[in-house]
Amino acid sequence: MSLSPPLTVPGAYGTAPRSDPHSLSLLMVAIQAQHSQPIVSLREALLQLHILDEATIRALLEEDPDLLRSRAPELVRRVLLTDDELHRALARVAGVVEVEVLGFDVSRQAFELLPLRQAFAHHVVPLGMANEQLFVASCMPTSLELHRQLCSLTGHSVSLVWASREAIARRLELQSRIEHAALGQIDGSMAGDMSHMPAPPPPVGTSGDQAMIEDLVMQAMLEAGSGAEAEQLASASESAGLVRLINQMIAEAQRTHASDIHIETNPGDALTAIRFRRDGDLEPYVWLPAKLRAPLVSRIKIMARLDIAERRRPQDGKIDFSEFGGNALELRVAVMPTHDGLEDVVLRLLESAKPLPLSRLGLQPRDLDLIAGFSQRTYGMVLAAGPTGSGKTTTLHSMLSEVNTSERKIWTAEDPIEITQPGLRQVQMNTKIGLTFASAMRGFLRADPDIIMIGEIRDGETAKIAIEASLTGHLVLSTLHTNNACESVVRLLDLGMDPMNFADSLLGIVAQRLVRALCNHCAQSAPLDEEAWEALLQEYMEGSELSRPQAVERLLGATGAESQGQLQIRHAVGCEHCGGKGYKGRVGVYEILQNSRAVKQLIQNRARPSEIFETAVNEGMRSLRHDALEKVAQGLIDLKQARMAYL
């Protein structure tokens, strides 16, 4: 058996003349030559590289025939070869080219594309760009996780080559000395720009994340240079430091489960604020110098394929983060012009999620049974009402998951599609081509549906088609932007709905809010004394005609307690699990209006919302206020969060 010689960059591992350093051009030649080389097995690679001899390999295979196929790491555990030797052999099997990084002519931009701190963290050496790829030397070039991380960090397609662990360490130390020498030459104005930049708060990330952000900001500032902002805009927005800064920002928002990223620019030399919305609240992430303001906005516009020259009008777009080296994530981008010719940006993270079971929505048992009953109906209309971000779409998808079976055809029209379910036929709205909720509804009715979900009823045409569909044998689910369930009735009637048809089609309306739940690790319980109990009762009865005995019965019934003395309420404290805030996660607060016979008659007579509300409460409905205060008595939330649901 003839063995192919090791394929490396010409003269690798000390055989190249000192006057002929390795370079990207020689690397391209070696990679091209590699394509014509025969495929080798791990056994052949170990022999080629003189790591193990034939006799040793034969003895190992007699002992364990699968050792070189599925259990190669066992060789390292048995100290038959080092981890470095194993990865070099695996690289040979994968057809990866080898380089000697100590003699490699690293391109000037290489450590701009992958900063030294990150190179140290991943134990790699960036070599430079060629053929639209960033070539990086690693002692583990077959690691898929390393490849993914480097693509995410750099925003470029990465190609890994092999180099020894020792050579990489020596090359990084050399680069470190070079950069430390260069730091002494940085313009003093640069230090002035950075000196007043506040550090990001610890709850959003770790100290390592903060150090990474500081490095990226420093690099972006260096690359932005000095001079007129307008002249630098195109190049600065594509600089390696800024590209990685934005990628890191998005990745961190995704990792910490933020729903939105807010970029708020300020005039003059004022800093630009970046904040994350998590669990409904905005939290500072980082402050950026004014020099990065315009390049930052321009880079996001480029990613969203928007017009970077247009600064006078709002613009909307989308970013597919996977196209820029990140995880599977879509971001909805809104650019808004502000004063002094500046622009703010809000990015909504639309990570494809799975529906939650109805039992995990935080519904009281009575409401859970009611909503489950709605979803089992074969026709009629169910509406979810509330402000943006109150969980309406989640509720509707949870209802759909209860009836999403092979016997039913379910169409949804959404803008955007935030939750996916196998079996649903989901359509993304596109107003630019005339695909609106109304046109989608008309199309669905010709596509033999059993259940239709419309993202939102925004106009009279959509409302009319939805009601017609619900009266002709289809279950229709949709959302409304209204404050409570009873106001939703008036809102639809104001859109021109016939009260008779609407009253006949409506099954129920779910009004909801999301509030912050108490952290289970640190929340403290305290007995509910007589004075606090009376205050809770008065607040519970306010706004309705409930009597004191009715209020007492409902509050105690929600907790299972027999008397006020058994009740305890909990207070937020703060610990490491919740970032010192006392809250972690969110819980839903609900008001469910069931279309009973009495309510139907009120709708047909165009009654006032207050009349519908009193009738529904007397029939057993809990308002947003009632449900929130019951959750206070149950210890799920505190009074501060409860009042945010109904005040």
Secondary structure, 3 states (H helix, E strand, C coil): CCCCCCCECCCCCCCCCCCCCECHHHHHHHHHHHCCCCCCCHHHHHHHCCCCCHHHHHHHHHHCCCCCCCCCHHHHHCCCCCHHHHHHHHHHHCCCCECCHHHECCCCCHHHHCCHHHHHHHCEEEEEEECCEEEEEECCCCCHHHHHHHHHHHCCCEEEEECCHHHHHHHHHHHHHHHHHHHCCCCHHHHHHHHCCCCCCCCCCCHHHHHHHHHHHHHHHHHHCCCCHHHHHHHHCCCHHHHHHHHHHHHHHHHCCCCEEEEECCCCCCCEEEEEEECCEEEEEEEECHHHHHHHHHHHHHHCCCCCCCCCCCEEEEEEHHHHCCCCCEEEEEEEECHHHCEEEEEEECCCECCCCHHHCCCCHHHHHHHHHHHCCCCEEEEEECCCCCCHHHHHHHHHHHHCCCCCCEEEEECCCCECCCCCEEEECEHHHCECHHHHHHHHHCCCCCEEEECCCCCHHHHHHHHHHHHCCCEEEEEECCCCHHHHHHHHHHCCCCHHHHHHHEEEEEEEEEEEEECCCCCEEEECCHHHHHHHHHHHHCCCCCCHHHHHHHHHHHHCCCCHHHCEEEECCCCHHHCCCCEEEEEEEEEEEECCHHHHHHHHCCCCHHHHHHHHHHCCCCCHHHHHHHHHHCCCCCHHHHHHHHC
